[in-house]
Amino acid sequence: MPPTIREVAHEAGVSIATVSHALSGKRPVSAETQSRIRKTARR
C-alpha cells in the first residue's frame, strides 16, 4: 500500500500542504525539498 500524504510529510519533515504542492507541481517547492519528498514517497 502506498504511503499517505500525511506519512510522507511526517517522514520528510514538511507540511502536508508542501507534499501536495510538490507532487502536484502547482506551487513552487525548492528542488531539495521536492527531491526529499519524492524519495520518501517512493518507499
C-alpha contacts under 8 A as a table, 3 or more apart, distances in Angstrom:
res1	aa1	res2	aa2	distance
2	P	41	A	7.79
3	P	7	E	6.00
3	P	8	V	6.47
3	P	41	A	6.49
3	P	43	R	7.86
4	T	7	E	5.15
4	T	8	V	6.29
5	I	8	V	5.11
5	I	9	A	6.04
5	I	16	I	6.23
5	I	19	V	6.56
5	I	20	S	7.22
6	R	9	A	5.13
6	R	10	H	6.19
6	R	16	I	5.83
7	E	10	H	5.15
7	E	11	E	6.16
8	V	11	E	5.23
8	V	12	A	5.92
8	V	19	V	7.27
8	V	37	I	6.79
8	V	40	T	6.01
8	V	41	A	5.80
9	A	12	A	5.21
9	A	13	G	5.80
9	A	14	V	5.00
9	A	15	S	5.48
9	A	16	I	5.32
9	A	18	T	7.75
9	A	19	V	6.05
9	A	37	I	7.50
10	H	13	G	5.19
10	H	14	V	6.51
10	H	15	S	7.52
11	E	14	V	7.98
11	E	40	T	6.94
12	A	36	R	6.35
12	A	37	I	5.86
12	A	40	T	6.43
14	V	18	T	6.35
14	V	19	V	7.15
15	S	18	T	5.19
15	S	19	V	6.57
16	I	19	V	5.19
16	I	20	S	6.28
17	A	20	S	5.00
17	A	21	H	6.12
18	T	21	H	5.06
18	T	22	A	6.03
18	T	29	V	7.31
19	V	22	A	5.12
19	V	23	L	6.11
19	V	37	I	6.57
20	S	23	L	5.35
20	S	24	S	6.00
21	H	24	S	5.30
21	H	25	G	5.67
21	H	26	K	5.79
21	H	27	R	5.21
21	H	28	P	7.17
21	H	29	V	7.05
22	A	25	G	5.36
22	A	26	K	7.61
22	A	27	R	7.09
22	A	28	P	7.32
22	A	29	V	5.88
22	A	34	Q	5.60
22	A	37	I	7.43
23	L	34	Q	7.95
23	L	38	R	7.66
24	S	27	R	7.81
25	G	28	P	7.00
29	V	33	T	6.60
29	V	34	Q	6.13
30	S	33	T	5.31
30	S	34	Q	6.08
31	A	34	Q	5.07
31	A	35	S	6.02
32	E	35	S	5.20
32	E	36	R	6.28
33	T	36	R	5.08
33	T	37	I	6.14
34	Q	37	I	5.12
34	Q	38	R	6.14
35	S	38	R	5.20
35	S	39	K	6.13
36	R	39	K	5.25
36	R	40	T	6.18
37	I	40	T	5.12
37	I	41	A	6.07
38	R	41	A	5.01
38	R	42	R	6.22
39	K	42	R	5.33
39	K	43	R	6.87
40	T	43	R	5.62
